[in-house]
Amino acid sequence: MKPVSNTPDWVLAALDERRQGNLMRQVVTLDSPQVPHTQIQGQAYTAYCSNDYLGLANHPYLIKAMQSCASEYGVGGGASHLVSGHLGVHQALEEALADWLGYQRVMLFSTGYMANLGVISALASKQRPVVQDKLNHASLIDGAQLAQAPLRRYLHADAASAEQRMRKELQSGLLVTDGVFSMDGDIAPLDKLSSLAEQLDWTLMVDDAHGLGCLGAQGRGSLALYNLGMQQVPILVGTFGKAFGTAGAFVATNNDFADYLTQFARPYIYTTSMSPATAGASLAALELICSDEGQQRREVLAEHIVYFRQRMSDLPVDLMPSKTGIQPIVIGDSATALAVSEQLKASAIWCTAIRPPTVPKGKARLRITLSAGHSKQDLVLLCDALERVLTAK
């Protein structure tokens, strides 16, 4: 007898549509730590798709810090920050981040997604609009939708387009952008956007998940490239899951916004605090980022980027104009992008194909991410493999 399914037809139809369009997503299990030379499904690969830009995710100093902090504070926060879940290590991390970035206050969140949802849903409303870059991260878009706010999206990295959208609104609101765009790797024109926000009396919010730790003096991120701070960017969101090599997120802001978010940011109010062990590891990561070793790792990453772009310039590829560790090669249709990814796997290169709806239709790509954890030999291996695959007749 054929088994009876209790799955609705519309669910099955949606899944079938994804399969037919070569858009089905799958979970991949790593059999090793998050390192460039990894084991995936029992096979050895060199991976080029992690956001561990500084190679800290398996750093012995962070491992030791997490173990030590777990011994002192345990592994669970136990409650929200506002009940009894704000431990001494959380406070130490917030104060260290605020000092590093030059902000009055920092608030910890469990994930970057929750930080963006919390901030935008608290500050935007049906009366307070949100204007965002067209290529902003999904969490920023979802925050505006959660707030039921008027949402306008301007042309990518185009301050003139942002101004047009803002001037059409009857009331000032939030101007929101990524610092580094996660799928393209380019940097937002924060100087122009900050001037625009000041001129029109809007509040500028920057999600610098992919810039902090990697860019600017002491790794202070995209804002440091433009010499901007709390006065020009009152709300800065950062994550620990990229260059910091750990997990979780934070919002850096002024005292007034911090007090407001403490009252009204529901994902902050109603969520258990991050593991104190993770907070301890993140504090250790910040120490490394600010140290000579951190600077050396940023220099290695910069050298990898230069080498990679030089090698790719000789190939007939659509390499996006990025100066960051995110180096996307646009392939086009999803089926071809998947095929190229599979060919690279045959050379022990792991680089996932990114397809719609994560990127626009017809813009499927290899989202290659470089890390200070890669060696020069790793870069040669990658470039040689790409040359073979992308120039094959």
N, C-alpha and C positions, 0 to 999 in steps of 0.2 A: 504494500500500500504506500502511495506517495505521501510523505509527511505534510501535514497542514501547517502553513506558515501564518503567524499572527502579525506579520509585518505589513503595514498599509501599502497599498499599490503605489502611492505617491512617493514613498521612501524608496521603493525598488526602482521606480522610474528615474528618480534623481540620481541614484547610484549608476544605473545603466547609462544615463546621459554622460556622466563623468567618464565612465569606461570608454564609451564610444569616442569621446573627444580627447583621449589620452591625458586626462586630467586627474585620474584617481591618485589619491595620496596614500602612502603606506608608511608605517612605523618601521624603523631600522634599529636593530639592537647591536650596540657595540659590546665587544667582549674584553675591552681594555679601558684604561683611563682615557680622558679626553686629551689626547696627544696626537701630533701629526702622524706618527707611525702607529697605526691602530689595527685592531683585529675586529672585523665586521663579518658576522655570520661564518666564523671559523676561518676566514682568509685574511691575509695581511695586505693592508693598503696604506698608501700615503694620502692623507685626507687634506682637502683644500676647500672645506665648506663650513668650518667652525668659526664662531665669533670670538674665539679665545685669542684675540689679536696680539697680546703680549706673551702668550704661552705660560700663563700663571695657573691654569686650572689644576695642574698636577704638581705645582711647585712645592718642594719639601717644607719651605717656611710656612706656607699657608696650611699645609696638612698638620704640621706641628701646632700651629696656632689654634686650629679647630679642635684638635685633641685636647689641648690644654684648657681651652675655654669650655669644652664639654665637661671636663673633670671639675671645673669650678662652678659652672652655671647649669649643667645638664644640657639636654638636647632639645627640649621643648619650651616654648614661651609660655604655654599654659593658659593664656588669656589675651585679650586685646591690650594695646598700649594703655588704654584709659581705665582698665580695671585693675589688673595686677601683672600684666605681661611685659612691662617696660623695665628691663633689667639694667644693671650697671653698664654692661658691655654695649647695650643699645645706646645708652646716653653717651658713652665715650665715642662711639662711632659717629653719632650725629654731630657732636662737638668738633671732632677731627675733620669731618667733611665740611662743616661750616667755615672752619678756619682755613682750610685748603682753598676753598672757592671764594671766600670773601663775602659770605652771606650771613645774615643775622641768625637764621634758624634752618635746621634740616629736620625733616620728618621721614622716618623709615616706612616703607611699604613692602609687602610680601613679594610683589612682582611689578615689573614695569607697566604691564597692562593695567593692573589695579591702580597704580599711581596716576596714570593718565585718565582712567575712568573717574577716579576720586576727585581729581582737581577740576576737570572740565564740568562734570556733573554738578559740582558744588558752586562753581563760579558762573556758569552759563544758565540761561533759563529761557522761557518763551519770550521774555522781554530783552534779554541780553544775548546778542547774536555771537556766532563763532565764524571767523573767516580763516580758512586753512589752505595750505598748499595741496594741490591736487594729488601729490604722491606721498602725503603723510601716512604714517603707520596706521594700521586698522584700529588700534586702541584709541587714537586721537579722534578718529571719525566716530567710533562707537561712543566715546564720552559725550560728544555733542548730541548724538541721537538719544542717549540716555537722559540728557537734560531737556529733551524736547525743544532744543534751541534752534532758531533759524541758522542754517548751515550753508555757507557759501564757500566754494572752492575755487581758488585762483590758479592760473597757469603756473606750471612748475617753476619755482625759483624766480618768479617774475614779480618784482615789487610794484611795477606799474599796474599789473593786473590785480594785485592785492589792493592797491589804493582804489581802483574802480569799484571793487566789491564793497570795500569799507565805506566809501562815500555814499553808497546807495542805502545804507542802513540809517534808520532814524535815531538809533541810540548806539553809543560805543559799547564794545564788548571785548572778546578775546581774539587776538591775532596769534595763530598757532602754527608752528613749523617744527619739523625735524631739524637737528643741527647737521647731521650726516644722514643722507637718505639710504635706507637699508638695502634697497634693491638696485640703486644706481651708483651709490658710492660718492656722489657729489655733495658739496657743502652749500647750505643755504646762504643767501646774501644777507646775513644778519645785520650788517651795518645799515643797509638800506631799510630793512624791515624795522629795526629799532628806531631809526629816525622817523619813519612813517607812523609808528605807534605813538611816539612822543608828540608829533605834530597833530594827530587826530584824537589824542587822549584815549587810546586803546591800551589794553594790557597785553604785553608780549609774553608768550609762553614758548619755551624751547625744550624739546625732548632731545637731549644729546646722548642718547644711549650708545651710539656707535662712535662718538667723538671723544668722550671723557676717557682719560688714561692714555690716549694715543696721540692727540693733537695738542699743540700749544705748549707754553712754558710749564714745566712740571706736570705735563699731561692734563692741564685744566680744560682742555677740550675746545670746541668750536668757538666759544665766546672769547677765549684767549687770543685766537687768531685775529679778532677784530678789536681787541682791547675793550671788551664790554664786561659789565658786571651787574650787580643787583639793581642799580639805579636804572639801567637801560632794559634789563631782562628780569623783571620781578619774580618770575617763576621759571625755575630750571629743574627739569626732570633728568635723573641719571639712573643707570642700572648697574648692578654688580655682575650680571651674567655674561658680560662681554669682556672688556679688557681687564676687569677685576678678577675674573676667573672663578667667581663664586655664584651667588644667586640672591635675588631680591632687588629692591630699588629704593630711591629716595626722591624727595622734593626739597630743593633749596629755595628759600624765599625770605621775606622780611617778617618781622614779628607780627604785624597786623594780619597778613595773609595766613601765617601759620596758626594764629589764634582762630581765624575764621574757618580754616580747613579742619581744625580739631573739633569744631562744633558741627560742621555740615558735610564733610567728606565721608560718605557712608562706607566705602571700602576700607577706610582707615579706622573708623569707629567700631565696625562690626566684624573685624577680622583678627584672629589670633596673631600675635607678633611673630616675626621671623625667628627661626631657631637661634638662640644665643650663640651656639657654636658657629653658625654661619656668619653671625655678626662679628665674632672674633676673627674668623678667617678674612672677612672683608676689611676689617681694621688692619690686619697684617698686609693685605694686598695694597691698601692705600700707602702704607709705609714703603713698600717696594716701589710703587709707582712714583713716589716723591724722591726716591734714593738715586744714587749714581747707577745702580743696576737698572732701575726703571728707565733712566735716560738712555742707557746703552741698548736696552731692548727697543725703545722707540727708534733709535738710529738704525738698528738692524732691520726693523720693519720698513723704514724708509728706503733703505738700500734694496730690499727685496722688491719694493714697488717700482723703483727706477729700473732695475734689471728686467722685471717682468714686462713692463711697458715697452722697453727697448726691443726685447725679443718679439713681442706681438706686433710692433710697428712694421716688421718685415713680412707679416702674413696678411692675406686677404680676409681679415676678420673685422667685425663691427665691435670694436672695443670701446666701451663708454668712457667719457672724459673724467676719470676719477683720480684723485691724488691720495686716496685713502687705501686701507687694506682691503676694501671691497672693490674687486676688479671684474665687473660683469662683461661677458662676451655674448652679445645678442645673436641668437641663432634664427629665430623666426617662429615657425610653427612648432607645436608641442611634440609631435611625433619625431621630428628631426632632432630636437633638443634631447629627447629621451634616448634616441639612437646614438648620438654623440657621447652622452654620459655613459652608456653601456660600452662603447668602444674604449673609452678611457679606463673603465673598470678592467677591461682585458689587459691593460698595461699596469694594473695595480694602482690606478689613480682613482680616488673617490671624490667625485664632484657632482653634487645633485643638480639635476635640471629643475629650474624654477619656471613654473607655468601659470597661466591665468587660473583663477582670478587674482593671484598674488601680484602678477604683473599684467600690463595691458595685453589684450588679444593681439596676436602676431608678434609679440615681443618676448617669447619664451627664451630663456638664456641659461648659460652656465654662470652661476654666481660664485666666482672664484674668490675665496678669502685667504689672504696671506697672513702669516703670523711670525712673530719673532722666534717662535719655537721651531720654525722651519730652518733647515740648513741651506747653504748655497747649493749643495748637491740636490736638495729637494726641489729647489727652483729650476735647476737645469733639467731634472727629470720631468717636471710638469711641462715646461716649455717645449722640450723635445717631443713629448707625447702629444701636445696640442698641435705642434707642427705636422706630425704624421697624420693625425686624424682630420684636421681641418683643411689640409691641402690634398688629401687623397682624392683621386679621380674616380 
